[in-house]
Each structure stands twice: as structure tokens, then as C-alpha cells.
């Protein structure tokens, strides 16, 4: 379970870095602008939503449980 969440977070960070690189590099040196940033950000949003849904489903199926730690003392 931890590996899946970790891989999802890594994918989100990679997609965000790819979007930043596309933002800084597109349209320079006479090259036409591309849709790389749009696709990278859409991928990041998709991964974030998929991770959220996966955590909800895992909770409902009993794969993960709350720790029972008190919020306030």
C-alpha cells in the first residue's frame, strides 16, 4: 500500500516538473509552442484524483484503517 501511494506521489511530482520544464522551454529559439504543459498538468490532475479515489476505495475495502490517534489532548 505504501509503495502504491509513494509511486503515485512520485508520478505527480514528475508530471509537475515536466510541466515546469515545458513552461520554461516552449516558444524559445523560434520553436513553435506545444501542448506539453497542458498534457503534463492534465496528467498530474488525473494522478491526484486517481490517488484520492484509490485511498477512499482502500479504506472502504478495509485495506487501510485509521490509526486511532487522538487529535486533541
JOTAHU-V382775 format. One line per field, one symbol per residue. phi: phi as a letter, one per 20 degrees, with the letter a starting at -180 (. if undefined). psi: psi as a letter, one per 30 degrees, with the letter a starting at -180 (. if undefined). A space follows every 50 residues. Layout:
phi->???
psi->???
This chain:
phi->.fffffffffffffffffffffffdfndlmeffdefffffffffffffff ffffffffffenfccffnfffcd
psi->eeeeeeeeeeeeeeeeeeeeeeeffkglhgklklgeeeeeeeeeeeeeee eeeeeeeeeefgelllfgkkek.
